[in-house]
């Protein structure tokens, strides 16, 4: 239970460290956080689009595997050009 009591202090410490960074770095970090939160939602819609147009679940599975190893923009452009 002692660990749960330290959580607000840790969050406050992380926030103070975040504020100590230069403005450009804070903007970059916030942008990356937003991208990380939005990307799974975008992937769901892209997968749905591919499944709707191809009716082939292996294409969706391949997209999911490829997106781990490559840049997302390249993968999406490549798959959309196939469809």
C-alpha positions in Angstrom: 0.0 0.0 0.0 2.9 2.3 0.5 3.6 2.3 -3.2 0.2 3.7 -3.9 0.8 6.6 -1.6 3.9 7.6 -3.5 2.2 7.9 -6.9 1.0 11.5 -6.6 4.5 12.5 -5.5 6.1 10.7 -8.5 3.6 12.3 -10.9 4.4 15.7 -9.5 8.2 15.0 -9.8 7.8 13.9 -13.4 5.8 17.0 -14.2 8.4 19.3 -12.7 11.1 17.5 -14.7 9.0 17.9 -17.8 8.7 21.6 -17.1 12.4 22.0 -16.7 13.0 21.0 -20.4 13.1 23.7 -23.1 9.9 24.6 -24.8 10.8 22.9 -28.1 11.4 19.6 -26.3 8.2 19.8 -24.3 6.3 20.4 -27.6 8.0 17.4 -29.1 7.2 15.2 -26.2 3.5 16.2 -26.1 3.3 15.6 -29.9 4.7 12.1 -29.5 2.3 11.3 -26.6 -0.6 12.5 -28.8 0.6 10.4 -31.7 1.0 7.3 -29.5 -2.5 7.7 -28.2 -4.1 8.3 -31.6 -2.2 5.8 -33.7 -4.1 2.7 -32.4 -7.4 4.3 -33.3 -6.2 5.2 -36.7 -5.0 1.6 -37.2 -8.4 0.3 -36.4 -10.0 2.5 -39.2 -7.3 1.6 -41.7 -7.7 -2.1 -41.0 -11.5 -1.8 -41.4 -11.0 0.0 -44.7 -8.7 -2.7 -46.0 -11.0 -5.5 -44.8 -14.0 -3.8 -46.3 -12.4 -3.4 -49.7 -10.5 -6.7 -50.0 -12.5 -9.1 -47.8 -9.1 -10.8 -47.1 -8.2 -10.9 -43.4 -4.6 -11.9 -44.3 -4.1 -8.4 -45.7 -5.1 -6.9 -42.4 -2.8 -9.3 -40.5 0.1 -8.5 -42.9 -0.5 -4.8 -42.4 -0.4 -5.2 -38.6 2.9 -7.1 -38.8 4.5 -4.8 -41.3 3.5 -1.7 -39.3 5.6 -2.9 -36.4 8.7 -3.0 -38.5 8.3 -0.2 -41.0 7.3 3.4 -41.1 3.5 3.6 -41.1 3.2 6.1 -43.9 5.2 3.8 -46.2 3.1 0.8 -45.3 -0.2 2.6 -45.7 0.8 4.0 -49.1 1.9 0.6 -50.3 -1.2 -1.2 -49.2 -3.6 1.5 -50.5 -1.9 1.4 -53.9 -2.6 -2.4 -54.0 -6.2 -1.9 -53.1 
